[in-house]
Amino acid sequence: MAIIDSQVHIWAPETPGKPWDRVDAAKPHRAEPLGHEELLREMDGAGVDRAVLVPPTWEADRNDTSLEAARLHPDRFAVMGRLTLDAPESRERMATWMDQPGMLGIRLTFHRGRYRTWLDDGAIDWFWEAAERYDVPVMALAPHALPRLGEAAARHPGLRLAVDHMGLNSSLIGKPLEPIIDGLIELAALPNVAVKASALPCYSTESYPYPSLHPQIRRVVDAFGPQRVFWGTDLSHLPCPYRQALTLFTEELDNLTAAEKEWILGRALAEWLDWPLSKTA
């Protein structure tokens, strides 16, 4: 069974030539950057075969660190890159976005700063059309606006859209998750919408194995099917060891079948993003 992490941030130190975004971005998850060599050691120790690299917001929409890791280790890494949607040149870049070696699509965040209004004011309607036209898969973090993501997917049935973190966010820590999961499940009728079951330990005040998460994961799998649910960790943000983020699914979720786990832990993501599994994966 191939194990693929649907979301890991790696990043380089801030330099004068590469300043971080300190206005609309989250703060770095830790003081020391997480580089690809450390990530490979973590993956090998946990038993993870591949990871989708998602450049963090604080690197200011740069993809170079992640693309370099994918160039060096194409069998282990690929990238869902960031695109500055309000930059004039971004529209032209869409046609050739997938020509970048190691690039699998685009990851967008709509939960901070100026990004929060973009789903409401029509500013990025052009992007959804272009992503559909050029077949660019999209991962999106918009915990406050799941219906807007659904509207975009409904308008563009050829768009491949994955919802990050089961629609959850840090403001929900310690609170009931059922209302958010209810809203997420409303998107399940759209066959072009998938879900990342990623970073889930971050949203629980419980200790491993986070028992209150189990029924919510089951609900999402029942609604979307295992072919549209992707395991992931957001490693640099985890409150638990990397290995436990995996064994939560492999050993603790007795309500998932072996076949469902095979899809969720790697096969589904590989097929959704057209990242073929090797014969040895």
Secondary structure as GFF3:
##gff-version 3
##sequence-region A 1 281
A	DSSP	beta_strand	4	8	.	.	.	ID=ss1
A	DSSP	alpha_helix	36	46	.	.	.	ID=ss2
A	DSSP	beta_strand	50	53	.	.	.	ID=ss3
A	DSSP	three_ten_helix	57	59	.	.	.	ID=ss4
A	DSSP	alpha_helix	64	72	.	.	.	ID=ss5
A	DSSP	beta_strand	77	81	.	.	.	ID=ss6
A	DSSP	alpha_helix	90	93	.	.	.	ID=ss7
A	DSSP	three_ten_helix	94	99	.	.	.	ID=ss8
A	DSSP	beta_strand	103	109	.	.	.	ID=ss9
A	DSSP	three_ten_helix	113	117	.	.	.	ID=ss10
A	DSSP	alpha_helix	125	133	.	.	.	ID=ss11
A	DSSP	beta_strand	138	141	.	.	.	ID=ss12
A	DSSP	alpha_helix	146	155	.	.	.	ID=ss13
A	DSSP	beta_strand	161	163	.	.	.	ID=ss14
A	DSSP	three_ten_helix	164	167	.	.	.	ID=ss15
A	DSSP	three_ten_helix	170	172	.	.	.	ID=ss16
A	DSSP	alpha_helix	178	185	.	.	.	ID=ss17
A	DSSP	beta_strand	193	198	.	.	.	ID=ss18
A	DSSP	three_ten_helix	200	203	.	.	.	ID=ss19
A	DSSP	alpha_helix	213	224	.	.	.	ID=ss20
A	DSSP	three_ten_helix	226	228	.	.	.	ID=ss21
A	DSSP	beta_strand	229	232	.	.	.	ID=ss22
A	DSSP	three_ten_helix	235	237	.	.	.	ID=ss23
A	DSSP	alpha_helix	242	247	.	.	.	ID=ss24
A	DSSP	pi_helix	248	252	.	.	.	ID=ss25
A	DSSP	alpha_helix	258	262	.	.	.	ID=ss26
A	DSSP	pi_helix	263	267	.	.	.	ID=ss27
A	DSSP	alpha_helix	268	272	.	.	.	ID=ss28
###
